Amino acid sequence: MSNNKPQQEPVELTAQELTEQVKIRREKLFNLQAEGKDPFQIVKFDVTNHGADLTENFDEYEGKEVTIAGRIMSKRLMGKASFIHIQDKSGKIQSYVRKDQIGDEPYAEFKKYDIGDIVGITGEVFKTQKGEISVKAHSMTLLSKSLQILPEKYHGLKDQELRYRQRYTDLIVNPEVLDTFLKRSAIIKEVRNYLDNMGFIEVETPVLQTIPGGAAARPFITHHNALNIDMYLRIALELPLKRLIVGGLERVYEIGRVFRNEGIDIRHNPEFTLMEVYQAYTDYYGMMDLAEGIFRSAAQNVLGKTVVNYGGYEIDLGKPFERLTMIDAVKQYANIDFDEVKTLEEARALAKEHGIQFEERHGKGDILNLFFEEYVEKNIIQPTFIMDYPVEISPLTKRKPDKPDYTERFELFIVGREYANAYSELNDPIDQRKRFEHQEAMRAAGDEEANMIDEDFMTALEYGMPPTGGMGIGIDRLVMLITESVSIRDVILFPTMKPLE
């Protein structure tokens, strides 16, 4: 800011002081309305530029008249001349406001404006003696009166939960938060561009489903009054998209919200954004190539580089991702070779020996996965495809021809977190029915996340689905990685929160 006075440290206001200030702001609004100057009656204001336009292209705009608009974020009154900073979507820019430029009465009104008010300014672009690019105001219009007090950075935003509840305030006060969500939009755009350029088409499938399928998750249940039936919010996008592959679309994808009635933590939100993509005539190796391309291009085109720092590690998305089978991963980190485990009894004995908790319904493949979760996940730092999952936990995946107890499935892990899940899709309707029946038995035994039989999907498979590769990528986790965000709530504009009492 162009002034000689030092910036004062922000002062935390008491609840009474806040109440008094809110009352004063309302009185200012009522006075404006009584004078016929109600800012809320203004329906339009023509903006020619944003602040970043002027700062980044100063030589082009110097001496020219422009019109900008934004929220007052700081204000210094100095008699007959004042400085303010306003903030628009591109950031902050200074305005120099002189009494002899805008007039006595407008200047008197301007002096009553508050931090948080939204104003429009028409004026000349220039550079102050301190070298700050500014707009010398010729006229100023109050466009919206702020009736609340903005929290200042040092005191008002210490409560992380309040930031998530009042994201609008968080976006105003914290530029880095706004930057994260601008990057989120850019990342999703790059994912779309990458797939569109490879001949995929984007589609939309139902959010309300009569059978929740495509994932092992507990659904939200609702009721459709007109049909008088219970319905489910979708837990995945998979089965409708596979129906489209059967129908001959060959390359399809969808980016959309899915809903899982599960816990909330730094990696999970009950509603989140999932991208699923299906490609006919390829397999899970084709999906590995697709995953690498999506992650690499999103980072390169949004950040201008493929290296990100996440969880204290330098992650290079530009290098080929490692590929490791689940059995080899468990052998490497737990020193147990499940190729040598021939029976369920042997697997259970190993689990007991290593303190791995399992349930009576779990098969040998389930226990292998429990070992993986205990010993391996946290140790995977650089991008790694964990391949060849047990058939017990992969009900929609094609078996490996030479190893039928395992499937052509991978999950992508980075810094101990899963980012993608992909299959060579099961297209044998007879095998698929057996898998569904096993899932139904698991459900009857108490597994609320087990799949239900989708008879219409079974009919679609019986018409014939070509060999197909399919993949799901958690968009929120991809954004977390590229923006180096710690919690999923940091990349969802309105995360799920328990209502205040």
Sequence and secondary structure as in RCSB ss.txt:
>XXXX:A:sequence
MSNNKPQQEPVELTAQELTEQVKIRREKLFNLQAEGKDPFQIVKFDVTNHGADLTENFDEYEGKEVTIAGRIMSK
RLMGKASFIHIQDKSGKIQSYVRKDQIGDEPYAEFKKYDIGDIVGITGEVFKTQKGEISVKAHSMTLLSKSLQIL
PEKYHGLKDQELRYRQRYTDLIVNPEVLDTFLKRSAIIKEVRNYLDNMGFIEVETPVLQTIPGGAAARPFITHHN
ALNIDMYLRIALELPLKRLIVGGLERVYEIGRVFRNEGIDIRHNPEFTLMEVYQAYTDYYGMMDLAEGIFRSAAQ
NVLGKTVVNYGGYEIDLGKPFERLTMIDAVKQYANIDFDEVKTLEEARALAKEHGIQFEERHGKGDILNLFFEEY
VEKNIIQPTFIMDYPVEISPLTKRKPDKPDYTERFELFIVGREYANAYSELNDPIDQRKRFEHQEAMRAAGDEEA
NMIDEDFMTALEYGMPPTGGMGIGIDRLVMLITESVSIRDVILFPTMKPLE
>XXXX:A:secstr
   SS         HHHHHHHHHHHHHHHHHHHHTT  GGG         HHHHHHTHHHHTT EEEEEEEEEEE
EEETTEEEEEEEETTEEEEEEEEHHHH HHHHHHHTT  TT EEEEEEEEEE TT  EEEEEEEEEEEE   S  
  TTTTT  HHHHHHTHHHHHHH HHHHHHHHHHHHHHHHHHHHHHHTT EE    SEESS  SSS    EEEET
TTTEEEEE S SHHHHHHHHHTT  EEEEEEEEE     BTTB SEEEEEEEEEET  HHHHHHHHHHHHHHHHH
HHHSSSEEEETTEEEETTS  EEEEHHHHHHHHH   GGG  SHHHHHHHHHHTT    TT  HHHHHHHHIIII
IGGG  S EEEE  BGGG TTB EETTEEEEESEEEEEETTEEEEEEEEB   HHHHHHHHHHHHHHHHTT TTS
    HHHHHHHHH   SEEEEEEEHHHHHHHHHT SSGGGTSSS       
